[in-house]
Amino acid sequence: MDNRALTDALSIAHQQGLLSGKRTLTVRGRMPALLVAQAKRKTGIQSDSKLLEAALASLAVHDDYADWILTRRGAVSRDIDLEF
């Protein structure tokens, strides 16, 4: 995911109200140091909290349309006349 996509995900999450309200939930986890370092390098985000917020926003607003449309492959008979 490039920085533009990450910025878009955060913007959409903000528009949907997902980033509003008090920060009341603590999320913890042990991560491989190289994974975190690479994610920070790629995003430019240095705060662990902001990095997690960006990752969660990206997951929360992900558009599944491409995956959905690919599952429809072959659903329409090849014999159907689509010309009009």
PyMOL Python script that loads the backbone (N, CA, C, O; Angstrom):
from pymol import cmd

cmd.read_pdbstr("""\
ATOM      1  N   MET A   1       0.854  -1.175   0.000  1.00  0.00           N
ATOM      2  CA  MET A   1       0.000   0.000   0.000  1.00  0.00           C
ATOM      3  C   MET A   1       0.893   1.228   0.000  1.00  0.00           C
ATOM      4  O   MET A   1       1.777   1.358   0.847  1.00  0.00           O
ATOM      5  N   ASP A   2       0.669   2.116  -0.932  1.00  0.00           N
ATOM      6  CA  ASP A   2       1.489   3.324  -0.982  1.00  0.00           C
ATOM      7  C   ASP A   2       0.931   4.385  -0.040  1.00  0.00           C
ATOM      8  O   ASP A   2      -0.154   4.233   0.521  1.00  0.00           O
ATOM      9  N   ASN A   3       1.694   5.458   0.122  1.00  0.00           N
ATOM     10  CA  ASN A   3       1.269   6.509   1.057  1.00  0.00           C
ATOM     11  C   ASN A   3      -0.048   7.145   0.642  1.00  0.00           C
ATOM     12  O   ASN A   3      -0.839   7.551   1.493  1.00  0.00           O
ATOM     13  N   ARG A   4      -0.289   7.234  -0.662  1.00  0.00           N
ATOM     14  CA  ARG A   4      -1.547   7.808  -1.143  1.00  0.00           C
ATOM     15  C   ARG A   4      -2.731   6.951  -0.679  1.00  0.00           C
ATOM     16  O   ARG A   4      -3.739   7.471  -0.201  1.00  0.00           O
ATOM     17  N   ALA A   5      -2.590   5.636  -0.828  1.00  0.00           N
ATOM     18  CA  ALA A   5      -3.655   4.722  -0.416  1.00  0.00           C
ATOM     19  C   ALA A   5      -3.872   4.793   1.093  1.00  0.00           C
ATOM     20  O   ALA A   5      -5.006   4.730   1.568  1.00  0.00           O
ATOM     21  N   LEU A   6      -2.790   4.924   1.832  1.00  0.00           N
ATOM     22  CA  LEU A   6      -2.895   5.032   3.289  1.00  0.00           C
ATOM     23  C   LEU A   6      -3.580   6.339   3.676  1.00  0.00           C
ATOM     24  O   LEU A   6      -4.442   6.361   4.555  1.00  0.00           O
ATOM     25  N   THR A   7      -3.195   7.413   3.022  1.00  0.00           N
ATOM     26  CA  THR A   7      -3.830   8.712   3.270  1.00  0.00           C
ATOM     27  C   THR A   7      -5.315   8.646   2.944  1.00  0.00           C
ATOM     28  O   THR A   7      -6.143   9.172   3.688  1.00  0.00           O
ATOM     29  N   ASP A   8      -5.652   7.999   1.830  1.00  0.00           N
ATOM     30  CA  ASP A   8      -7.058   7.838   1.444  1.00  0.00           C
ATOM     31  C   ASP A   8      -7.817   7.015   2.482  1.00  0.00           C
ATOM     32  O   ASP A   8      -8.939   7.362   2.849  1.00  0.00           O
ATOM     33  N   ALA A   9      -7.213   5.933   2.953  1.00  0.00           N
ATOM     34  CA  ALA A   9      -7.867   5.093   3.957  1.00  0.00           C
ATOM     35  C   ALA A   9      -8.132   5.879   5.229  1.00  0.00           C
ATOM     36  O   ALA A   9      -9.212   5.776   5.812  1.00  0.00           O
ATOM     37  N   LEU A  10      -7.156   6.661   5.661  1.00  0.00           N
ATOM     38  CA  LEU A  10      -7.343   7.483   6.865  1.00  0.00           C
ATOM     39  C   LEU A  10      -8.418   8.542   6.644  1.00  0.00           C
ATOM     40  O   LEU A  10      -9.204   8.828   7.547  1.00  0.00           O
ATOM     41  N   SER A  11      -8.455   9.125   5.448  1.00  0.00           N
ATOM     42  CA  SER A  11      -9.460  10.130   5.124  1.00  0.00           C
ATOM     43  C   SER A  11     -10.866   9.530   5.137  1.00  0.00           C
ATOM     44  O   SER A  11     -11.796  10.120   5.688  1.00  0.00           O
ATOM     45  N   ILE A  12     -11.010   8.368   4.532  1.00  0.00           N
ATOM     46  CA  ILE A  12     -12.310   7.692   4.505  1.00  0.00           C
ATOM     47  C   ILE A  12     -12.731   7.311   5.919  1.00  0.00           C
ATOM     48  O   ILE A  12     -13.889   7.493   6.296  1.00  0.00           O
ATOM     49  N   ALA A  13     -11.790   6.779   6.704  1.00  0.00           N
ATOM     50  CA  ALA A  13     -12.098   6.421   8.090  1.00  0.00           C
ATOM     51  C   ALA A  13     -12.554   7.644   8.871  1.00  0.00           C
ATOM     52  O   ALA A  13     -13.481   7.569   9.678  1.00  0.00           O
ATOM     53  N   HIS A  14     -11.892   8.772   8.623  1.00  0.00           N
ATOM     54  CA  HIS A  14     -12.279  10.021   9.292  1.00  0.00           C
ATOM     55  C   HIS A  14     -13.686  10.433   8.862  1.00  0.00           C
ATOM     56  O   HIS A  14     -14.512  10.781   9.707  1.00  0.00           O
ATOM     57  N   GLN A  15     -13.966  10.399   7.563  1.00  0.00           N
ATOM     58  CA  GLN A  15     -15.283  10.778   7.046  1.00  0.00           C
ATOM     59  C   GLN A  15     -16.386   9.883   7.607  1.00  0.00           C
ATOM     60  O   GLN A  15     -17.509  10.337   7.824  1.00  0.00           O
ATOM     61  N   GLN A  16     -16.062   8.611   7.841  1.00  0.00           N
ATOM     62  CA  GLN A  16     -17.048   7.672   8.374  1.00  0.00           C
ATOM     63  C   GLN A  16     -17.174   7.758   9.892  1.00  0.00           C
ATOM     64  O   GLN A  16     -17.958   7.030  10.501  1.00  0.00           O
ATOM     65  N   GLY A  17     -16.395   8.654  10.498  1.00  0.00           N
ATOM     66  CA  GLY A  17     -16.471   8.837  11.941  1.00  0.00           C
ATOM     67  C   GLY A  17     -15.708   7.797  12.738  1.00  0.00           C
ATOM     68  O   GLY A  17     -15.848   7.720  13.959  1.00  0.00           O
ATOM     69  N   LEU A  18     -14.902   6.995  12.055  1.00  0.00           N
ATOM     70  CA  LEU A  18     -14.184   5.930  12.737  1.00  0.00           C
ATOM     71  C   LEU A  18     -13.027   6.441  13.591  1.00  0.00           C
ATOM     72  O   LEU A  18     -12.560   5.735  14.485  1.00  0.00           O
ATOM     73  N   LEU A  19     -12.566   7.646  13.327  1.00  0.00           N
ATOM     74  CA  LEU A  19     -11.435   8.205  14.067  1.00  0.00           C
ATOM     75  C   LEU A  19     -11.870   9.240  15.100  1.00  0.00           C
ATOM     76  O   LEU A  19     -11.031   9.869  15.744  1.00  0.00           O
ATOM     77  N   SER A  20     -13.177   9.414  15.258  1.00  0.00           N
ATOM     78  CA  SER A  20     -13.661  10.415  16.207  1.00  0.00           C
ATOM     79  C   SER A  20     -13.843   9.793  17.590  1.00  0.00           C
ATOM     80  O   SER A  20     -13.821   8.573  17.753  1.00  0.00           O
ATOM     81  N   GLY A  21     -14.017  10.639  18.548  1.00  0.00           N
ATOM     82  CA  GLY A  21     -14.239  10.180  19.910  1.00  0.00           C
ATOM     83  C   GLY A  21     -12.939  10.047  20.690  1.00  0.00           C
ATOM     84  O   GLY A  21     -11.839  10.213  20.163  1.00  0.00           O
ATOM     85  N   LYS A  22     -13.118   9.745  21.951  1.00  0.00           N
ATOM     86  CA  LYS A  22     -11.962   9.612  22.834  1.00  0.00           C
ATOM     87  C   LYS A  22     -11.201   8.334  22.521  1.00  0.00           C
ATOM     88  O   LYS A  22     -11.772   7.341  22.071  1.00  0.00           O
ATOM     89  N   ARG A  23      -9.913   8.385  22.769  1.00  0.00           N
ATOM     90  CA  ARG A  23      -9.045   7.213  22.621  1.00  0.00           C
ATOM     91  C   ARG A  23      -9.118   6.426  23.927  1.00  0.00           C
ATOM     92  O   ARG A  23      -8.341   6.674  24.849  1.00  0.00           O
ATOM     93  N   THR A  24     -10.054   5.476  24.005  1.00  0.00           N
ATOM     94  CA  THR A  24     -10.283   4.758  25.257  1.00  0.00           C
ATOM     95  C   THR A  24      -9.803   3.311  25.229  1.00  0.00           C
ATOM     96  O   THR A  24      -9.637   2.697  26.283  1.00  0.00           O
ATOM     97  N   LEU A  25      -9.583   2.767  24.061  1.00  0.00           N
ATOM     98  CA  LEU A  25      -9.207   1.363  23.939  1.00  0.00           C
ATOM     99  C   LEU A  25      -7.700   1.231  23.755  1.00  0.00           C
ATOM    100  O   LEU A  25      -7.101   1.915  22.926  1.00  0.00           O
ATOM    101  N   THR A  26      -7.105   0.351  24.532  1.00  0.00           N
ATOM    102  CA  THR A  26      -5.684   0.070  24.395  1.00  0.00           C
ATOM    103  C   THR A  26      -5.536  -1.243  23.633  1.00  0.00           C
ATOM    104  O   THR A  26      -6.100  -2.266  24.023  1.00  0.00           O
ATOM    105  N   VAL A  27      -4.775  -1.205  22.548  1.00  0.00           N
ATOM    106  CA  VAL A  27      -4.517  -2.392  21.742  1.00  0.00           C
ATOM    107  C   VAL A  27      -3.041  -2.704  21.865  1.00  0.00           C
ATOM    108  O   VAL A  27      -2.196  -1.842  21.625  1.00  0.00           O
ATOM    109  N   ARG A  28      -2.731  -3.924  22.236  1.00  0.00           N
ATOM    110  CA  ARG A  28      -1.332  -4.304  22.418  1.00  0.00           C
ATOM    111  C   ARG A  28      -1.037  -5.571  21.640  1.00  0.00           C
ATOM    112  O   ARG A  28      -1.919  -6.388  21.376  1.00  0.00           O
ATOM    113  N   GLY A  29       0.201  -5.705  21.289  1.00  0.00           N
ATOM    114  CA  GLY A  29       0.631  -6.928  20.635  1.00  0.00           C
ATOM    115  C   GLY A  29       2.130  -6.914  20.438  1.00  0.00           C
ATOM    116  O   GLY A  29       2.738  -5.856  20.278  1.00  0.00           O
ATOM    117  N   ARG A  30       2.699  -8.053  20.452  1.00  0.00           N
ATOM    118  CA  ARG A  30       4.129  -8.165  20.197  1.00  0.00           C
ATOM    119  C   ARG A  30       4.310  -8.398  18.705  1.00  0.00           C
ATOM    120  O   ARG A  30       3.701  -9.294  18.119  1.00  0.00           O
ATOM    121  N   MET A  31       5.153  -7.580  18.111  1.00  0.00           N
ATOM    122  CA  MET A  31       5.394  -7.646  16.677  1.00  0.00           C
ATOM    123  C   MET A  31       6.874  -7.854  16.407  1.00  0.00           C
ATOM    124  O   MET A  31       7.718  -7.439  17.202  1.00  0.00           O
ATOM    125  N   PRO A  32       7.191  -8.491  15.293  1.00  0.00           N
ATOM    126  CA  PRO A  32       8.600  -8.571  14.900  1.00  0.00           C
ATOM    127  C   PRO A  32       9.148  -7.167  14.634  1.00  0.00           C
ATOM    128  O   PRO A  32       8.517  -6.372  13.938  1.00  0.00           O
ATOM    129  N   ALA A  33      10.305  -6.872  15.181  1.00  0.00           N
ATOM    130  CA  ALA A  33      10.898  -5.537  15.049  1.00  0.00           C
ATOM    131  C   ALA A  33      11.087  -5.142  13.584  1.00  0.00           C
ATOM    132  O   ALA A  33      10.880  -3.984  13.223  1.00  0.00           O
ATOM    133  N   LEU A  34      11.479  -6.102  12.739  1.00  0.00           N
ATOM    134  CA  LEU A  34      11.688  -5.784  11.321  1.00  0.00           C
ATOM    135  C   LEU A  34      10.388  -5.410  10.631  1.00  0.00           C
ATOM    136  O   LEU A  34      10.379  -4.546   9.754  1.00  0.00           O
ATOM    137  N   LEU A  35       9.291  -6.050  11.015  1.00  0.00           N
ATOM    138  CA  LEU A  35       7.981  -5.719  10.441  1.00  0.00           C
ATOM    139  C   LEU A  35       7.597  -4.284  10.779  1.00  0.00           C
ATOM    140  O   LEU A  35       7.178  -3.523   9.907  1.00  0.00           O
ATOM    141  N   VAL A  36       7.741  -3.927  12.033  1.00  0.00           N
ATOM    142  CA  VAL A  36       7.391  -2.577  12.478  1.00  0.00           C
ATOM    143  C   VAL A  36       8.313  -1.551  11.821  1.00  0.00           C
ATOM    144  O   VAL A  36       7.851  -0.510  11.355  1.00  0.00           O
ATOM    145  N   ALA A  37       9.604  -1.839  11.783  1.00  0.00           N
ATOM    146  CA  ALA A  37      10.564  -0.906  11.178  1.00  0.00           C
ATOM    147  C   ALA A  37      10.251  -0.682   9.701  1.00  0.00           C
ATOM    148  O   ALA A  37      10.293   0.450   9.219  1.00  0.00           O
ATOM    149  N   GLN A  38       9.938  -1.755   8.985  1.00  0.00           N
ATOM    150  CA  GLN A  38       9.617  -1.625   7.551  1.00  0.00           C
ATOM    151  C   GLN A  38       8.329  -0.841   7.355  1.00  0.00           C
ATOM    152  O   GLN A  38       8.250   0.002   6.461  1.00  0.00           O
ATOM    153  N   ALA A  39       7.315  -1.108   8.180  1.00  0.00           N
ATOM    154  CA  ALA A  39       6.051  -0.377   8.072  1.00  0.00           C
ATOM    155  C   ALA A  39       6.263   1.109   8.340  1.00  0.00           C
ATOM    156  O   ALA A  39       5.698   1.956   7.649  1.00  0.00           O
ATOM    157  N   LYS A  40       7.071   1.419   9.339  1.00  0.00           N
ATOM    158  CA  LYS A  40       7.358   2.823   9.638  1.00  0.00           C
ATOM    159  C   LYS A  40       8.127   3.473   8.501  1.00  0.00           C
ATOM    160  O   LYS A  40       7.855   4.616   8.134  1.00  0.00           O
ATOM    161  N   ARG A  41       9.076   2.752   7.949  1.00  0.00           N
ATOM    162  CA  ARG A  41       9.864   3.286   6.836  1.00  0.00           C
ATOM    163  C   ARG A  41       8.975   3.560   5.622  1.00  0.00           C
ATOM    164  O   ARG A  41       9.081   4.610   4.988  1.00  0.00           O
ATOM    165  N   LYS A  42       8.101   2.610   5.310  1.00  0.00           N
ATOM    166  CA  LYS A  42       7.240   2.757   4.130  1.00  0.00           C
ATOM    167  C   LYS A  42       6.196   3.849   4.295  1.00  0.00           C
ATOM    168  O   LYS A  42       5.841   4.516   3.323  1.00  0.00           O
ATOM    169  N   THR A  43       5.696   4.041   5.516  1.00  0.00           N
ATOM    170  CA  THR A  43       4.629   5.014   5.735  1.00  0.00           C
ATOM    171  C   THR A  43       5.134   6.372   6.179  1.00  0.00           C
ATOM    172  O   THR A  43       4.456   7.382   5.989  1.00  0.00           O
ATOM    173  N   GLY A  44       6.318   6.404   6.770  1.00  0.00           N
ATOM    174  CA  GLY A  44       6.815   7.645   7.346  1.00  0.00           C
ATOM    175  C   GLY A  44       6.243   7.915   8.731  1.00  0.00           C
ATOM    176  O   GLY A  44       6.533   8.950   9.331  1.00  0.00           O
ATOM    177  N   ILE A  45       5.441   7.000   9.239  1.00  0.00           N
ATOM    178  CA  ILE A  45       4.840   7.142  10.565  1.00  0.00           C
ATOM    179  C   ILE A  45       5.840   6.619  11.588  1.00  0.00           C
ATOM    180  O   ILE A  45       6.355   5.509  11.451  1.00  0.00           O
ATOM    181  N   GLN A  46       6.113   7.420  12.608  1.00  0.00           N
ATOM    182  CA  GLN A  46       7.070   6.995  13.633  1.00  0.00           C
ATOM    183  C   GLN A  46       6.408   6.564  14.932  1.00  0.00           C
ATOM    184  O   GLN A  46       7.005   5.818  15.708  1.00  0.00           O
ATOM    185  N   SER A  47       5.209   7.009  15.179  1.00  0.00           N
ATOM    186  CA  SER A  47       4.486   6.660  16.396  1.00  0.00           C
ATOM    187  C   SER A  47       3.865   5.267  16.255  1.00  0.00           C
ATOM    188  O   SER A  47       3.196   4.977  15.263  1.00  0.00           O
ATOM    189  N   ASP A  48       4.092   4.412  17.255  1.00  0.00           N
ATOM    190  CA  ASP A  48       3.484   3.087  17.239  1.00  0.00           C
ATOM    191  C   ASP A  48       1.956   3.183  17.218  1.00  0.00           C
ATOM    192  O   ASP A  48       1.294   2.439  16.495  1.00  0.00           O
ATOM    193  N   SER A  49       1.407   4.090  18.003  1.00  0.00           N
ATOM    194  CA  SER A  49      -0.045   4.257  18.061  1.00  0.00           C
ATOM    195  C   SER A  49      -0.606   4.711  16.718  1.00  0.00           C
ATOM    196  O   SER A  49      -1.618   4.186  16.252  1.00  0.00           O
ATOM    197  N   LYS A  50       0.052   5.684  16.100  1.00  0.00           N
ATOM    198  CA  LYS A  50      -0.412   6.180  14.794  1.00  0.00           C
ATOM    199  C   LYS A  50      -0.275   5.105  13.722  1.00  0.00           C
ATOM    200  O   LYS A  50      -1.111   5.005  12.824  1.00  0.00           O
ATOM    201  N   LEU A  51       0.784   4.299  13.819  1.00  0.00           N
ATOM    202  CA  LEU A  51       0.979   3.222  12.856  1.00  0.00           C
ATOM    203  C   LEU A  51      -0.146   2.192  12.975  1.00  0.00           C
ATOM    204  O   LEU A  51      -0.692   1.744  11.967  1.00  0.00           O
ATOM    205  N   LEU A  52      -0.486   1.820  14.205  1.00  0.00           N
ATOM    206  CA  LEU A  52      -1.596   0.889  14.411  1.00  0.00           C
ATOM    207  C   LEU A  52      -2.918   1.484  13.939  1.00  0.00           C
ATOM    208  O   LEU A  52      -3.738   0.789  13.339  1.00  0.00           O
ATOM    209  N   GLU A  53      -3.122   2.763  14.209  1.00  0.00           N
ATOM    210  CA  GLU A  53      -4.350   3.432  13.775  1.00  0.00           C
ATOM    211  C   GLU A  53      -4.457   3.410  12.256  1.00  0.00           C
ATOM    212  O   GLU A  53      -5.528   3.137  11.714  1.00  0.00           O
ATOM    213  N   ALA A  54      -3.357   3.695  11.567  1.00  0.00           N
ATOM    214  CA  ALA A  54      -3.352   3.684  10.107  1.00  0.00           C
ATOM    215  C   ALA A  54      -3.621   2.280   9.573  1.00  0.00           C
ATOM    216  O   ALA A  54      -4.376   2.113   8.615  1.00  0.00           O
ATOM    217  N   ALA A  55      -3.012   1.280  10.185  1.00  0.00           N
ATOM    218  CA  ALA A  55      -3.224  -0.100   9.744  1.00  0.00           C
ATOM    219  C   ALA A  55      -4.677  -0.517   9.943  1.00  0.00           C
ATOM    220  O   ALA A  55      -5.278  -1.127   9.058  1.00  0.00           O
ATOM    221  N   LEU A  56      -5.238  -0.192  11.095  1.00  0.00           N
ATOM    222  CA  LEU A  56      -6.626  -0.546  11.370  1.00  0.00           C
ATOM    223  C   LEU A  56      -7.585   0.207  10.454  1.00  0.00           C
ATOM    224  O   LEU A  56      -8.575  -0.363   9.994  1.00  0.00           O
ATOM    225  N   ALA A  57      -7.305   1.471  10.188  1.00  0.00           N
ATOM    226  CA  ALA A  57      -8.142   2.247   9.272  1.00  0.00           C
ATOM    227  C   ALA A  57      -8.117   1.621   7.882  1.00  0.00           C
ATOM    228  O   ALA A  57      -9.148   1.517   7.219  1.00  0.00           O
ATOM    229  N   SER A  58      -6.948   1.212   7.456  1.00  0.00           N
ATOM    230  CA  SER A  58      -6.809   0.584   6.151  1.00  0.00           C
ATOM    231  C   SER A  58      -7.653  -0.687   6.063  1.00  0.00           C
ATOM    232  O   SER A  58      -8.319  -0.923   5.055  1.00  0.00           O
ATOM    233  N   LEU A  59      -7.626  -1.485   7.091  1.00  0.00           N
ATOM    234  CA  LEU A  59      -8.436  -2.709   7.116  1.00  0.00           C
ATOM    235  C   LEU A  59      -9.928  -2.392   7.192  1.00  0.00           C
ATOM    236  O   LEU A  59     -10.740  -3.048   6.540  1.00  0.00           O
ATOM    237  N   ALA A  60     -10.281  -1.396   7.980  1.00  0.00           N
ATOM    238  CA  ALA A  60     -11.691  -1.078   8.213  1.00  0.00           C
ATOM    239  C   ALA A  60     -12.397  -0.540   6.977  1.00  0.00           C
ATOM    240  O   ALA A  60     -13.588  -0.787   6.790  1.00  0.00           O
ATOM    241  N   VAL A  61     -11.678   0.192   6.132  1.00  0.00           N
ATOM    242  CA  VAL A  61     -12.337   0.821   4.982  1.00  0.00           C
ATOM    243  C   VAL A  61     -11.968   0.164   3.657  1.00  0.00           C
ATOM    244  O   VAL A  61     -12.329   0.663   2.591  1.00  0.00           O
ATOM    245  N   HIS A  62     -11.244  -0.960   3.722  1.00  0.00           N
ATOM    246  CA  HIS A  62     -10.825  -1.653   2.503  1.00  0.00           C
ATOM    247  C   HIS A  62     -12.025  -1.954   1.613  1.00  0.00           C
ATOM    248  O   HIS A  62     -13.059  -2.424   2.088  1.00  0.00           O
ATOM    249  N   ASP A  63     -11.880  -1.683   0.335  1.00  0.00           N
ATOM    250  CA  ASP A  63     -12.925  -1.933  -0.647  1.00  0.00           C
ATOM    251  C   ASP A  63     -12.735  -3.340  -1.209  1.00  0.00           C
ATOM    252  O   ASP A  63     -11.713  -3.628  -1.831  1.00  0.00           O
ATOM    253  N   ASP A  64     -13.710  -4.207  -0.993  1.00  0.00           N
ATOM    254  CA  ASP A  64     -13.626  -5.592  -1.451  1.00  0.00           C
ATOM    255  C   ASP A  64     -14.195  -5.794  -2.852  1.00  0.00           C
ATOM    256  O   ASP A  64     -14.366  -6.937  -3.277  1.00  0.00           O
ATOM    257  N   TYR A  65     -14.492  -4.723  -3.580  1.00  0.00           N
ATOM    258  CA  TYR A  65     -15.138  -4.852  -4.886  1.00  0.00           C
ATOM    259  C   TYR A  65     -14.330  -5.701  -5.855  1.00  0.00           C
ATOM    260  O   TYR A  65     -14.887  -6.578  -6.516  1.00  0.00           O
ATOM    261  N   ALA A  66     -13.033  -5.457  -5.951  1.00  0.00           N
ATOM    262  CA  ALA A  66     -12.208  -6.221  -6.906  1.00  0.00           C
ATOM    263  C   ALA A  66     -12.257  -7.712  -6.589  1.00  0.00           C
ATOM    264  O   ALA A  66     -12.398  -8.536  -7.492  1.00  0.00           O
ATOM    265  N   ASP A  67     -12.142  -8.055  -5.321  1.00  0.00           N
ATOM    266  CA  ASP A  67     -12.229  -9.461  -4.928  1.00  0.00           C
ATOM    267  C   ASP A  67     -13.606 -10.039  -5.258  1.00  0.00           C
ATOM    268  O   ASP A  67     -13.720 -11.164  -5.744  1.00  0.00           O
ATOM    269  N   TRP A  68     -14.638  -9.257  -4.988  1.00  0.00           N
ATOM    270  CA  TRP A  68     -16.005  -9.711  -5.247  1.00  0.00           C
ATOM    271  C   TRP A  68     -16.225  -9.951  -6.733  1.00  0.00           C
ATOM    272  O   TRP A  68     -16.769 -10.986  -7.119  1.00  0.00           O
ATOM    273  N   ILE A  69     -15.812  -9.015  -7.564  1.00  0.00           N
ATOM    274  CA  ILE A  69     -16.059  -9.148  -9.005  1.00  0.00           C
ATOM    275  C   ILE A  69     -15.311 -10.350  -9.576  1.00  0.00           C
ATOM    276  O   ILE A  69     -15.813 -11.022 -10.477  1.00  0.00           O
ATOM    277  N   LEU A  70     -14.117 -10.622  -9.059  1.00  0.00           N
ATOM    278  CA  LEU A  70     -13.359 -11.776  -9.537  1.00  0.00           C
ATOM    279  C   LEU A  70     -14.033 -13.096  -9.171  1.00  0.00           C
ATOM    280  O   LEU A  70     -13.868 -14.089  -9.879  1.00  0.00           O
ATOM    281  N   THR A  71     -14.783 -13.119  -8.083  1.00  0.00           N
ATOM    282  CA  THR A  71     -15.498 -14.343  -7.717  1.00  0.00           C
ATOM    283  C   THR A  71     -16.680 -14.589  -8.642  1.00  0.00           C
ATOM    284  O   THR A  71     -17.229 -15.690  -8.660  1.00  0.00           O
ATOM    285  N   ARG A  72     -17.078 -13.589  -9.405  1.00  0.00           N
ATOM    286  CA  ARG A  72     -18.210 -13.718 -10.335  1.00  0.00           C
ATOM    287  C   ARG A  72     -17.776 -14.253 -11.693  1.00  0.00           C
ATOM    288  O   ARG A  72     -18.620 -14.501 -12.554  1.00  0.00           O
ATOM    289  N   ARG A  73     -16.477 -14.434 -11.901  1.00  0.00           N
ATOM    290  CA  ARG A  73     -15.961 -14.916 -13.187  1.00  0.00           C
ATOM    291  C   ARG A  73     -16.651 -16.228 -13.555  1.00  0.00           C
ATOM    292  O   ARG A  73     -16.686 -17.173 -12.768  1.00  0.00           O
ATOM    293  N   GLY A  74     -17.190 -16.260 -14.753  1.00  0.00           N
ATOM    294  CA  GLY A  74     -17.852 -17.466 -15.231  1.00  0.00           C
ATOM    295  C   GLY A  74     -19.296 -17.594 -14.785  1.00  0.00           C
ATOM    296  O   GLY A  74     -19.940 -18.597 -15.092  1.00  0.00           O
ATOM    297  N   ALA A  75     -19.826 -16.614 -14.072  1.00  0.00           N
ATOM    298  CA  ALA A  75     -21.197 -16.694 -13.567  1.00  0.00           C
ATOM    299  C   ALA A  75     -22.224 -16.463 -14.675  1.00  0.00           C
ATOM    300  O   ALA A  75     -23.362 -16.919 -14.565  1.00  0.00           O
ATOM    301  N   VAL A  76     -21.841 -15.768 -15.726  1.00  0.00           N
ATOM    302  CA  VAL A  76     -22.735 -15.510 -16.850  1.00  0.00           C
ATOM    303  C   VAL A  76     -22.365 -16.479 -17.970  1.00  0.00           C
ATOM    304  O   VAL A  76     -21.198 -16.609 -18.338  1.00  0.00           O
ATOM    305  N   SER A  77     -23.353 -17.135 -18.487  1.00  0.00           N
ATOM    306  CA  SER A  77     -23.112 -18.105 -19.551  1.00  0.00           C
ATOM    307  C   SER A  77     -22.462 -17.427 -20.752  1.00  0.00           C
ATOM    308  O   SER A  77     -22.814 -16.304 -21.113  1.00  0.00           O
ATOM    309  N   ARG A  78     -21.516 -18.120 -21.360  1.00  0.00           N
ATOM    310  CA  ARG A  78     -20.862 -17.591 -22.566  1.00  0.00           C
ATOM    311  C   ARG A  78     -21.834 -17.525 -23.745  1.00  0.00           C
ATOM    312  O   ARG A  78     -21.581 -16.811 -24.715  1.00  0.00           O
ATOM    313  N   ASP A  79     -22.928 -18.253 -23.669  1.00  0.00           N
ATOM    314  CA  ASP A  79     -23.916 -18.302 -24.756  1.00  0.00           C
ATOM    315  C   ASP A  79     -24.920 -17.158 -24.714  1.00  0.00           C
ATOM    316  O   ASP A  79     -25.697 -16.995 -25.655  1.00  0.00           O
ATOM    317  N   ILE A  80     -24.924 -16.373 -23.662  1.00  0.00           N
ATOM    318  CA  ILE A  80     -25.908 -15.293 -23.541  1.00  0.00           C
ATOM    319  C   ILE A  80     -25.618 -14.204 -24.574  1.00  0.00           C
ATOM    320  O   ILE A  80     -24.462 -13.856 -24.812  1.00  0.00           O
ATOM    321  N   ASP A  81     -26.671 -13.672 -25.183  1.00  0.00           N
ATOM    322  CA  ASP A  81     -26.525 -12.623 -26.193  1.00  0.00           C
ATOM    323  C   ASP A  81     -26.548 -11.271 -25.483  1.00  0.00           C
ATOM    324  O   ASP A  81     -27.589 -10.839 -24.989  1.00  0.00           O
ATOM    325  N   LEU A  82     -25.383 -10.604 -25.437  1.00  0.00           N
ATOM    326  CA  LEU A  82     -25.271  -9.309 -24.755  1.00  0.00           C
ATOM    327  C   LEU A  82     -25.335  -8.128 -25.723  1.00  0.00           C
ATOM    328  O   LEU A  82     -25.220  -6.977 -25.303  1.00  0.00           O
ATOM    329  N   GLU A  83     -25.515  -8.400 -26.993  1.00  0.00           N
ATOM    330  CA  GLU A  83     -25.573  -7.291 -27.954  1.00  0.00           C
ATOM    331  C   GLU A  83     -26.962  -6.681 -27.954  1.00  0.00           C
ATOM    332  O   GLU A  83     -27.976  -7.370 -27.840  1.00  0.00           O
ATOM    333  N   PHE A  84     -26.969  -5.358 -28.085  1.00  0.00           N
ATOM    334  CA  PHE A  84     -28.261  -4.651 -28.145  1.00  0.00           C
ATOM    335  C   PHE A  84     -28.213  -3.553 -29.130  1.00  0.00           C
ATOM    336  O   PHE A  84     -29.205  -2.848 -29.318  1.00  0.00           O
TER     337      PHE A  84
END
""", "prot")
cmd.dss("prot")
cmd.show_as("cartoon", "prot")
cmd.util.cbc("prot")
cmd.orient("prot")
